[in-house]
Amino acid sequence: MKPFEGLRVLDLTTIIAGPMVGAFLGDMGADVVKVERGQGDSIRVNKQTEIIYIEFNRSKRGISLDYKTPRGLDALLRMAAQADVLVENSRPGVAERRGYGYDTLREINPRLIYCAISAYGQSGPYSQRPANDWIIQGVSGLMSWTGEEGGEPLRIGPALADYAGGMDGIAGVLTALYMRQVSGVGQRVDVSLLNSSLYMVGQRLMHYPLYGEPLRPAGNKHPWGSPAEAYKTEDGTIHVVVQDAWRWPKFCNVIGRPDMISDPRFRDNRCRLDNRTEMNAILEPIFAQKTSQEWIDLLADGDDQMVGIRQGLPEVLNDPQVQHNEILVNMEYPGYPDLPLVDTPVRLSGAEGGISRRAPLLGEHTEEVLAEYGFKPDEIRAIVGN
């Protein structure tokens, strides 16, 4: 049995952050209905972006419903009256103007958990600005110290601001559901990509008031630890982090440089940071003498050091630990080959979880879902034909 079986969720969201919430709840057994208008989620626009739709809309059923029309809005309100959770990520004020804002829905369903995900927040000077993950990465400072040393900040590859907002949306909904068990009433969950991104950079924000200098791009060098770098090997690149003081002597012995243990330039982390260039002038030729796997065998498996091989995504798909974790699920979607979807990363010892169905085609389950929500055949025909 999955933990959220019997939970009804209406997902009115698009792109990534909002759909992540519904995908997780669906993976955990909730009946999640993806509600789409017109041509559907804007991420469907082409094959490059549609794979994002396929990943974050799994474990859902899909209906086509134009809730900007009176008939469509009436249908949405009737469904919301029976739902446990509704998730939307329209610009602040849009849901209220269209007639399905939180104040309206809580009157017809006091138990409803209403999750609103926005870019900047529900109010404030930026609240009406459009934004996406890249914009928020810049505004939040998330990308301010990402990039080559001495260069300009660069966008972080994954949509990290979107993912942070999605994860916080999940956390907010689960918190509200827990509170509802005690109080019997629902509430509004407000998540913004800006706040979620700031939460991730919190410790970095303290750097400037403490030291009077902002963090700047440093490539693959960690700003507060050394060695914590990327080193070229005979056949690739490895990442090495000598994080604890007791690891440094062991590390020096394994690489064949016990003299570095007592060298005053490298005796502690602060000294190694101050003399990073000199230290790396010694280490780089050493790492170039062996393959990446040989260093993994020596350092990670043989000496309990933190070291890993830098892999591209093709290598990740075949990585033995990734395969052992059974986190990738191959799933068919019309028009696409067998796709490797990343399953929910949360594993429970006392319950099942995981992807239950592929993402829905546009309006694929409209009649089926409306019937389950109590709509009569003639009402369904009117809605479908609208």
N, C-alpha and C positions, 0 to 999 in steps of 0.2 A: 504494500500500500504506500502511496505517495502522501507526504504530509499535508498538502493543500487540496486534496480531492474534495470536491463539493464547493470549493470557493469559486465564485463567479467574478470574472474580471473583464472590463471593457477597456480596450486599448485604442485610443484615438490618436496615437502618436506617429511620428515620422522620423526618418533618418536613423540615428543610433541610440542616443541617450534614453529617450522614452521607450523605444522598442526593447531595450535591454531589460527593463523592469518586467514587462509582460513575458519576455522569453524565460526569465528565471522563474517566475511564478508558474508558468506553463510547464517548465521542466520538472517542477516540484509538484505537479498534479493538478494545478488550478485549471478551470475551463476558461481559457483566455480567448476572447473574440476580438480580432483585429477589425476595426470599423474604418472603412475607407470611403472617401468621396471621389467622384469624378474618375480621373485616371489613376487614382490610388496614391500610395506613398511615393513621394517625389524621388526616392532613391531607386525606383524601378526604371529610371530613365534610359539606362543602357546596360550592357553586359558587365562593364567594369564596376558599376555601382550596384547592379541588381544582386550580385553575390553578397553584398552587405545586407540587403533585404533578406536574402535566403538564410543567412546566419542568425540574424537577430529577430526573425519572426517565425522561427521554428516553434513547435509545441503550441501552435495557435490555430484556431479556425478563423476564416475570413468572411466578412460580409461587406457588400456594397450598399451604402446608405448615404444619401445626400441630406445631411441634417441641417443644411441651410434653408431647405424648403419646410413649410409648415408640417407636411405629412412626415417628412424625414425627422424633423425635430421631435414631433410627437412620439414617433417610434423610439427614438433615442431616450427620451424621458421615461417611457414605459419600461425600457430595458434597465435604465439606471435605477429605477425604483426597486428592481429585484437583484441588483448587483451588489457585490461586497466591496469592489475596488474599481475605480475609474482613473485612468492615467491619460493626461493630455499634455501637449507641449506647444500649444499655440502661443502667439505673442500675448503678453499680459493685457487683459481686458477683452480679448477676442471672444473667449468662451462666454463671458458675461453678456456681451452685446448680442451674441447669437442665441442666448437663452439656455445654456447648459453650464453656467458658472456654479461655483460651489454653493453660494447662498441659495440658489434655486434648487439644486439637487438635494441639499440637506433637509429642505422642507418636505420633500417627497420620500426621502430615505435617510433618516437620522443615523443609520448604522454605516452609511457609505464612507469608505476611505477615498478621499479625492486627492490624487497626486498631481501637482502642477509643476512641470519642469520648464524653466525659462533660461534665457542666455545670461541676463544680468540680475534678475530679481523681479518681483512683482511691482515694485515702485522704484523711484529714484531717477536721476538724470539720464541714465542710459537705458532704462527699462523698455523703451519703445524702439531701440535700435535693433536692426537685424544683425545676427552674428552666427558664425559657425565655429567649429572646433579650433581652426587656425586663428581666427580673430581672438578668441578667448585665451588661447595659448600666449598670444602677445600681450593682451591687456593685463592678464593675471601675473605676468612675470615668469610663467612656467617655462618659457623657452629662453629666458634672458641669459642663462649660463650654459646653454646647449649650443655647441658648435666647435669649430676648430680653434685652437689656442691663438689668440690675437685677432680672430676674425669676428664677423657679425653673428649675432644669434641666429639659430636655424630652427625651423619647425621640427618638432619631435615627430618621428615617423607615424606611430600609432595615434589614433584620435583620442589622446589621453584626456583632454578636457571632457569630451563626450563620455568616455568610459567612466570617469570620476563622477559625473552627474548621474549616469545610470546606476552605478553602485550605490550612491547616496540615496537615489530614489528607492532602490530595493530596501536599503536599511530603514528609510523613513516609513515605507509601507509596512514592513514587518513590525516596527515599533508601534505603529498605530493599531495594527491588528492585535498585538499583545495587550495594548491598553483597552481596546474594545472588549476583550474578554472580561475585564473588571468593570468597566463603566457601562458597557452596553451601547455606547454611541461611537460614531466615527468621528473623523476630523480631517482637516486639510493638511496635506504634506507639501511644503514648499521647498523646492530644490532649484538652485541656479548653477549653471556651469561655472560662473565666476567664483562663487563661494566654494564650490567643490574643488576647483583648481587651487584656490588660495589655501585650502586645507592641506593640499599636498605640498605646497611650498612654505608652509608655516615655519619650519626650522630655518629655512634659508632667508626668510624675511627678517629674522632676528640678526642676521649677519651684519647688515648695514648699521643699525643703531649700536651694535656692540663694537664693531671695528672701524666704522666710518668709511668703509669701502664696499661697494656692491660686488657680488660674485659676477665674474665674467666668464665667457666661454673658455674652457680649458681642454677641449678635445676629450681624450679618454683618460685624462688624469683626474683623480679624485681630489677635490680642493682641500680635504682635511686629513688625508691619509696617504702614506707612501711606504713601500711600493703598493700602489693601487692603480695599475696601468695596463695598457695593451702592449704586448711584445710580439714582434715578428719571430716566427720559428723557421725551421728549414722548409716547411711546407704550408705555412698558414699563419694564423694569429691566435694567441691565447690571452686571456685576461687573468691577471695575478693580483691577489689582495692579501697582503700580510698584515692582518688587522690587529692581532693581539701581540703584546710585548714578548710573550713567551715563544711566539712563532718565529720571531726574527732570527735567533741563533740557529734554530733547526733549519730554517730556510737557507741561511748562509752555508751551513755544512752540506746540505744536499746539493747545492749548485757548485760546490767545490771552492768556496771563498770564505773559509772560517776567519780570515783576517778582517773581514768587514764587520764582524761582531764587535770588536773592540775599537774600530776606527772611530775617532771622535766625531767625524762628519756624519756618521750614520747610527750613533749609539741609541737614539730614541726617535720617535715619530717626528717630533719637532725638528730635530737635526736633519732627518731624511727629507723633510719638506723643504727646508732651507737649502739643502744641497742636492736637490733632485736631479739637476743636470749632470753633476758629477757621478751620482749613483747610477743613473741610467747609462752613462758612458761605459760603465763596467758591465751592467747587466745585459744590455742589448746584444753585444757579441756572444755572450754566453748562451742566451736563448736561441740565437740563430744557428747553434751547432747541433740541435736535435729537432726531431719532428714534434708536432703538437701532441701526438699521442704518447710519445716517449716522455714528454714533460708531465702529462697527466698521470702517467704511471708512477713517475718519481715523486711528484709533489702532492697530487690529490690522493691517490690510492696508497702511496708509500709513506708520505710524511704528514698527512692530515692538513695540508695547506689548501686554501681556497683558490682554485684555479679551474678555468673552463675554456673549452675551445670555442672560438667565435664561429658560428654557423649561419649559413644562409637558410632561407625557408625550405628549399628542397632537402637540405640535410636534416632540418628539424623534423620533417615528415617521416624520416627513416631513423631518427634517433632511438636507440634501444630503450632509454628511460621513458621517452614520450610514448613509445609503443607499449611498454610495460604498464604505464599509467592508464591506458585505455581511454584517453581523453578525446581521441579523434573518432568520430562516428561518420561512416560513409552513408550518404543519403541521396537518393535520386530526386531530381526536380525537373519538371518538363522542360526540355530544350537544353539541358546541361548534362554533362557526363557525371559519373559518380563523384560527388563532392565530399571532401573531408571537412565536416563541421566540427568545431571545438565544443565539446559537451560542457555542461555545467561543471565548474571546478569544485563545487561543494559536495562532499561525500558524507552521508550520514550512516552511522552504524545501525540505527534502528528504523530506517525507512528507505524506500527506493527514491531515486531521482534520475533525471536525465531526459534527453530529447525523446519526445513521444511521437512526433509527426513532423513532416516537412512543412515549410512555410506555405501558406495558402496562396492559390492563384486569386486574382482580383474577383471578389464576390463569390468565391467557390462554394461557400456554405451558407449563403444568405437565406434560402428557404428553410433549410434544416434548423438553423439557429433561431430564426424568428418563430418557427413553430414551437420550439422548446421554450421560448419566452412567452408563449401563450397567445400568439397572433393567429387569427383565424385565416383559412385559405383565401378568402376574398381580400382580406387586409394584406396578406403577403403578396398577392397578385398586383394589388394597387401599388405597393411599395416597390416591388421588382420592376414594374412597368413605368415607374415614375421617372 
